[in-house]
Amino acid sequence: MRRFRSTTLVLVAVMAVIGAACGTVSSGKGAAGAGDQAAAGPSKAVVTLSDFKIEPSQIDVAAGQPVEFSVTNHGPSTHTFAVTVGDKTYDTGEMQPNSTQQLSVPALAAGSYDALCTVPGHDKLGMTATVNAGSGSAPAGSMPAMSTANLTAQQMADMHKAGVDAFLAGGQTATTGGQTLKPTMQNGLKVFNLAAQNVRWEVSKGKFVDAMGFNGTVPGPEIHVSYGDKVKIVVQNQLDQPTVLHLHGMTVPNAMDGVPYVTQDPIMPGQYWTYEFTVKDPPGMYVYHSHFNSTEQVGAGLYGAIIVDPPNHTWPYASADVNRRTGQMTLGPVPRIDDTYTLFLGDGTLGYVINGKSFPATAPLTAKRGDWVLVHIANDGSLLHPMHLHGYHFEVVAQDGYPLAQPYMADTLVVAPGQRFDILIHAVYPGAWAFHCHILPHVEGPEGMYGMVTALVVS
């Protein structure tokens, strides 16, 4: 059974100063500067986005006349381009890879203005720039984007410490995804009800993003079934666009596969669709997620876990014993699993997240000394994430729902998009041990840790 613990750990640096706020998107009407818009045509600028740069970093435009930015996203991830002018933010909105969009900004008074990608965390990774209108200093209230260049060593240390303090304090957000969804029984069927919804999701303390979730959370509720169960999942579409549900990794009838116009019509806004199948897969982690406009919908949070529980809740994973001198691994008896956790890795609209949260809002994996900890890991993002656990070697016992005939030991596991792994940890070393993606721009910058970091805390 999945066991939840109340402690919440936070491993993100609190931003004391931020260059440009991710404010409300303006309609673009009205002058941005003190002067009237010039009668001449707009000033034009070409901008390129990538992972994780805005080029050029210094964008020169004419003062006193409107500006038209032609923005192209050449990166593999979703990005935005926004210009902050006083208390207004002019934003392209989300741009998919290999897309181009025009952004119109009213006439700018002479000075410098902050530009950034507003996807959470991307500005910290370097996606900032400066728009220079004519000549002059920055307008009142404008602050430079955060970088090492404008931080003292003490400021960097203080901000990192503030993040660790927040990490230890916990309780950063009121919302939590992935809670177990209890079924109702109808004529021998386990029935689960899911609603696909637009939500304002708190990724980290005080930072809300436009997301999509099942039953209002990211990830959606966790569904538990057993081999042989007859299952019905009823999906209501409360979005403003079509959707479907794909049961990733599950063996289901073709009509239940959830691919629009291949196995079913899309579920239109306000409509329902019912998926029925008998569980035929071995114990392990499986995933349900959208398969319509999936770059946006899955990236925005439309995913959740299906756990096929083992008989008598005894996972068929043998414990490993490794000879430190020879490196040879021998398998011992099946251990009692004391703690079970599910981790979803994401890198879309929400930024770099674990279970829909970025530090300081991620939750820890807590255990008592001597516990055996089973962790289900799934990557529903679009990038590789090598997950590294400090202080331990864990045992990789299953991949994509199937127990491995030859488990192996690792401290870093590359999880590709769509993959799922089960890992087993024998919690014998007390302390707080960081567990994070080892693509460093996903986890840490000059202000401290953020993004895809959690910890195994052994007491």
N, C-alpha and C positions, 0 to 999 in steps of 0.2 A: 504494500500500500504506500502511496505517496504520503510522506510526513512533512508537515509544514512547521517551521519554527518561527518564533515571533521576532527574533533579532533581525534588524535591517542594517547592513553595512554600506557605507558610501565611500567610494574611492575617487572622487573627482575634485579638482581644485575649484574653489569658489571664485568666481570672477569679481574682483573688487572694482575693476575699471574695464569697460568694454568700448570698443571703438565705434560701433554703429549698432543701434538697436534694431531688432527684427520687428519693427512696428507694423501698424496696420497699413495695408496696401492702399495707396491713394488712387483716386480716380484719374489723376493726371490733369485735372482741370485747374486753371488759375495759374498766376505767375508764381515762380519759385523764388525770384529775387526781388529786390526793391524796385528795379526799373521795369518799364513796360517792355513787352516782347518787341523785338525789332521787326520791321516790315520785311526784311530780307528772309530768304529761305532758311530752314533749320541748319544748324551745324551738325555734321555727321561724324560718327565714330564707329569703328569696327572693333569688336571685342570677341575674344576666344576664351572659352572655359575648358578646363581639363581637370584631371585628378592630380593635384589640387592647386591650381593656379588660375588667376585671371590675367590675361595678357592683352594689351600691355598693362603693367602695374601702375603707370602714370598715363592717364588718358587726357589729352589736351583738347579742349573745345573752346569755341568762341563764347565770350560773355555777352549777355544782353540779348540772346536769341535762342529759340527753342533748340533742343538737341534730339537727334534721332540716333539711337544706338542699334546697330545690327549685331546681334549676339548669336554666336554659334557654340553649341556644346559638343566638343570633340572628345569628352571624357566618356568612360564606360558607365558612369553613375549619373543619376539625376542631379541637376544643379539649377540654381536660379541666378539672376543678375539683378542687383538692386542698387539704387542710388539714394542716399539719405540726405535730405535737404531740410534742415531745421527739425520740425516734429513730423515731417512727412517722409514716407518711404515709397519710391516708385520702383515697382518690382515686375519682372517678366512673368512671375509665377514659375511653376516647375517646368523644366525643359528636359525632355528625354534625350538620351544619347543620339548624336548625329542629327540634331534638329537646329533650326535657325528661327529666331524671333526678333521682332522689332520692339524697341522700348522707346516711347516718346516722353521727354521730360521738358516742362516749360522752361522759359528763359531763366538762366542762372546769373545771379550777380557775380561780379568778379570775386574769385576766391577758390578754395579747395573744398571738395565734398567727398565723403566716404562712399565707397562702393564695396559690395561684398556679396557672397553667396549666402542666402538666408536659410539653407538647409542646416539644421542644428549641428554644430560642431565643425562645419566646413570652414567657417571663418578662422577658427583656431588652427586649422591645418594649413593656412596660407592663402585662402581664397578671399583676399582683400585687395583693393586697389584704391587709387585716388583720382578723382575727376578734377582737373584744373581748368577753371573757367577764366580765360584771360590771364590777368596777373593780380596779385594781392594775397593777403593771408586768409586763413580759413575763417568762415563766418562764425559768429558767436555761438557757443554751445557745441561746436563741432570738435570731436576728439579724435586723435589718430588711432588707427587700428592697433590692437595689442601686439607687440612683438618683443623679442629680446632687446632690441635696440632702445626701447623706451622703458625698460624695467631695470631697476638696480638688482644686484645680487640679493640684497635683503628682501626686496619686494617679491622676487621669485621664490625665495625660501618661505616667506610668510604666506604666500598664496598656496603653495604646495601643502604647508602645514594646515591651513584652513580647510583644505580638501580632506586631509586625513582626519581632522577633528570631526568634520561632518560625517565622514565614513563611520567613525566610531559611534557617533550620536545616533545615527539611523533615523527612521521615520521621516524620510524626506518628501515622500508623496503619499497621498491618501488612496491612490488607485493601485490595484495589482491585477495583472492578467494571469491566465492559465489556471484559474480555480476549477476544481472538479465540478462537472455538471452531472447532476443526478438524473437518471432517466425515469420516465413513467413506463408502466407496463400495459400493453394493449394486445390481448389475444396472443400472449407468448412472445411479443416483440418488445425489445428495449427501444423506446422512442426518445430521441433527443431533439430539442428544438433550438435552432440557431437563427439569429437575425443579423443580416449584414447591414451595418449602420455607419453613417458618418459620425465621427466623434472628435471632440477636442481632447487630446490625450496629453497628460502631463509627463513629458519625457524625463525631465529632472525638475528640481524644486523651482516652481514659478515659471517654468518654460513649457508652454503649451503649443502643440502643433496640430494642424488639421490632419487627422488620421482616419482610417477605416478599421473597424473592429467587428468581430462577432460578439453579439450580446454586450456591446459597449466596452470591450476590453481588448488590449493587445498584450500577449497573444489572446486568442479566443479561449473559451472554456476547454478544459482538458476532459476528454471523453475516455472512460474506462469500459472495456468489454473483455470477454473471454472467448477462447476458441469454441466454436459451435453456436455462439449467440446469434440469434436472428435480430437484426438491427434496422431501425428506421430513423433516418435523419431528415427532419423537415426544415427546409431553409426558406426564410422569408427575406425578400429583398427590400430593404428600406433605404437603399441608396438612390441617387438620382441618375444612375447609369445601370446597364445590365450587368449581371454577374452569373456565375455558376459555382459549383463546389466540386473539386477534384479530390479524390481520396488517394493521396500520394503513397504508393507502396502497397496499398491494400489490394487483395485479390477479390474483385467484384465482377458482376455481370457487365458485359460491354455497355449495356444501356445505362448503367450507373457510373460510367467513367468520368462524366462531367466535362466534356469538351464541346463547346458550342458549335452547332451545325455539323458535328461529326457523330455524336451520340445523343444530343438533345438540343432543343432550342434554348437560347439564353433565358435566364429568369429576369423578366422585365421589372422595372420599379413597381412595387406594390403587389407583385405576384409571389407565389409559393412554388417550391418544387420538392418532391419527396424522393429520397434515395433509400433503397432497401437492398440488403445483402446479408449473407451469412458469413460470419468470421471464419476464415480458412487459413489464417496466417499464424506463424509461431509467436510466442510471447516476445514483446519488444515495442519499440516506438515507431509510430506511423504518423502521418501528417494529413490534415485537411487544409485546403487553401483554394483561393479563387483561381480560375483558369480563363477568366475574361479580362482583357486589358490588364494582364497580370503584372506587367512592369509597374504600373501605378498601384493596382489594388493590393497585390502581395507586398510591394514595397511600403505601402501605407499601413500594413498591419493585418490584412485579411488572411490569417493563418492560425492554426491551433494544432494540438496534439491529440492523437488517438493512441492510447496505450492498451495493448493486448496483454492483460495480466496473466501470469503463469498459474497453473493449478496450485491451490493452497498458498498462493502468493510466495512460492519458492522459486526464485530465479535460477535457471539452469547454468549458472556460471561458476566454474571452479576457481578457487583461490590459487594465486600464483606464488611460488617461492623461487627466488633467483639467487644462485650462488654468486656472490659478489666477486669472487676471484676468477671464476671461469665464465661468468655471464650466462650459464645454462639455466633455463627455467623449467621447473617441474610443477605440475598442477596438483593441488591438494583437494580436500573435500569442498563441496559446495558450501559457501559460508552463509550465515544468517545475514540478510541485508537489514541494516539498522535504519538507514536514511536513504531516501530516493528523491532525486531532483530532476527537473526537466529544464533545459536551457535552449532557448531559441536565439540564434544569431541573426541580426538584421542590419542592413546598411542602406536602406532606401530613404524615403521621405523623412523618417524619424531620426536619421543620422545613424551613427554607430551605436547599436543597442544590444543588450542582452535582455530577453523577455520584455521588449518594448521600453526599456529604461536605459538611460545613460547616467553615468556617475554624476551626482551623488546618489542616484535613486536605485541602483541595482541592489538586489538582495544577495546575501551571502549563502554559502553552503556551510551549515553548521553541523558539527558532530562532536561526540564525546570520544576521548582517547580510547582506541581499540575498536571503534565502530568500523563496519564495512559500509561504504557509501557507494551507491549506484547512481550514475549520472547519465541521463539520456540527453544527447546533444543533436540538434538539427540546425542546418543552415538554410534559412528561407530568404537570404539576401542574394546579391548578384556578384559577390566577390569571394575569393578564397579567404578563410580565416584560420591561421595556425594557432590553435589554443594551447597555451603553455601554463603548466602548473608549477609553481615554485616549491622546492623542498621535497618533492615526491616524484616517484615513477608510478604511473597508473597502469592498469591492465586494460587493454582494448579487447573487449569480450564479444562484441557483436557489431555488425555493419548492416545498415538498411534492413533491420528487423531480424536478421539471421545470426545465430550464434556462430562465432568463428571456430573452425576445427582446430586452428592453431592460434590461440590468443597470443598477444605480444605486449611487451612493456614499452612505455614511451613516457616522455614528459612534455612533448609537443605533438599535437595531432592536427594535421591539415584537414579542415572540413570544407569540402567544396559545395557550391550551391546545389541544393537538393539532397545532399547526403545526410545520413543519420548514423550515429555511433552510440554504443553503450560503453561506458568506461567504469571500472571498478577501482576504488581507492580504499586502502586499508589505513585508516586515520590513526597512525601510531605516533606522530610527531606533533606535540601541542604547539599552539600559536596561530597567528593569522598568516596564511600563505596566499599570496596573490595568484589569481587565475585569470589570464587575459589573452587577448589576441596579440600575437607577436609581430604583426605589421604595426610598427610603432606609431605611425601617424593616426592609427585608430584608437590610441590609448593615452598619449601623453604629449604635452607641449610645455612651453615656458611657464605657464601658469600652474602646472601640475597635471594630475591624472584626470582623465575624462573618458567617456565612451565605453569601450568593450572591456571593462575590468570588473571582476568580482573577486571573492576570496573564499578559500576553504578555511574555516575557523574551527580549530580543534581545542576543546577545553578539557 
